[in-house]
Amino acid sequence: MRFRFLSFTLGLALPLAALAAPQAPDIVGAWTCGPYETPGPDLSASTIDRRVYSDNGYFTEHSFVTYTREGLQIRTETRNTGTWSLQGDLIEVRFNSSKFLSSDHPAFTVAHGQATLDAMRARKNSDTKRILRFDGRSMVTIPLGSMDAQGEVQVSCSRG
């Protein structure tokens, strides 16, 4: 009888544990997110992010974005650093520094890219992402409060 009760209890508890929100130590580590597509009427973007959530609350992210407009593609790289925290199923990042590192198109210079990034950070210096799915090796998130509703797309991430 005890065995049946234990089996029944475990049978209920294990699926519920899989639905529980991850804890901060579960998030710590390196993640590769994307590629994910952000459509737009005139400009679309394909992004791959390499994020590191450190156990001391430090955050780094390298983003590689390919912008496409009327057949023209521009590839850029940026680096963001800051702090992160986890509250329930929400990851919040507060940026300390954002650097525009490169562009492969001469008309879109590093200076122009940095000015654009600075203006964006002046308007919004944090990001919040809701964790939709998490299994320890992968997670799916969606940004909340994006400056552009078209940017609110689901993003799949995997460890490494």
N, C-alpha and C positions, 0 to 999 in steps of 0.2 A: 504494500500500500504506500509506504514512504517513497519507494522508487517511482511509482506512478505520479505521486504528487510532485516530486522533484523534477521529473521529466516534464510534467505539465507546466510547472513554474519556469523552468529554463526555456521551454518552448515559447512562452510568452515574453520572458525577459530579454532574450537575445535579440529578437527583432526590434524591440523597443530601444535597446541599447544602440542599435545601428542607426536609429532615427534621432538619437540625442545629439545636441549641438556639440561640436568639438571643443576641447579645452585648448588654451594657449599653447601648451607643450606639443599638442597634436599638429599645430600649424607651423611650428618652428622648423626651419630648413629652407632648402632651395626648391623653387617651383618654376616650371616652364608653362606659360599660359598662351594658348592660341595655336595656330593663327586664328584670329577672329576678325570678322568683316564688319565694318561700320559703313552702311550705305548712305548715300546722300544724293540730292538732286543733281548737283554739279561735280561733286568730289566724293570719291569713296576711299576708304582706307582699309588696309590689311595689316594687322598688328601681331607681333610676337613679343611677349614680355618675359623677362627672366627676373624673377623676384626672389629676394632672400629675406625671410622673417627671422631675425636673431632672437635668442632667448633673453637678451638684455633689453628687448623692446626696440632695437634699431632695425631699420628697413632700408633696403636698397632695391632699385629696379632699373634694369636696362631695357629700353623699348626700341624695337626695330619696326618702323612703319613704312609701308609702301603706299603712297598716295597716287591715285589714278584720276586723271581729268582729261576727257576728250582724247584718250589714247596715249597721253603723256604720263609717264611714271616718274615719281621722285621718291628716292629712298632716304630715310633719315634715321638717326640714332640719338636717343636722349638718355640721360641718367638722372634719376631722382633719389634723394636720400631723405630720411626722416625717422619718425617713430611710429610704431603700430601698437594697437591694442585690440583685444577681442572681448566683445560684450554679447553673450548669447551666440546668435548666428551672424553677428555683424563684425566685420573687420574694418577698423578705422585707421587710416594713415594720415599723419600730419607731416607735411613736407618742410624740411629745413633748407634744402637746396635742390634746384632743378637746372641741369646743364644741357644745352643743345650741343651735341658732340660733332655731328656731321650731316652733310647732305651731298647727294651725288649730282645735283643740278646746279650749275653756276649761277642761275638767277635766284636761287633760294640759298643765300649765304648763311654761314653759321651766325653772323651778327643778326641777320633778319630772323632766323629761327629762334635765337635767344630772346630777342625782343618780343616775339610772339608768345614764347613760353613764359616770360616775365609778366606780360599782360594777363595771361591766363591765371597764373599763380596769384596775382594781385586781386583778381576777382574771387578766386576759390583756392585756398591753400590746403585743402584736405580732400580725401576720397573715402567714401564708405561703400563697402561691398557686402551684400547679403550672400551667405553661403546657402546655396540651394541643395547641394548634395556633397557629401564628404565620406570617404571610406578609408582615409589614412594614406592612400597612395595617389588619390586624385580628388579634385573638388571642382564644382561648378559654382560660379559666382555671377551676380548681376550687380552693376553699380546702382547706387541710389543717389538721387539728387544731382544727376549729371547736368552739366551746363547745356547740353544738347540732348533732347529726347532720343535722337537717332543713335546716340552713344550708349543707350541702355540695352545692351545685348548680352546674352549669356556667354560666359567665358569659361572654357574648360582648361583646367590646369593639371599637370602631373608632376610628381616629385622629380627633381633632378634638373 
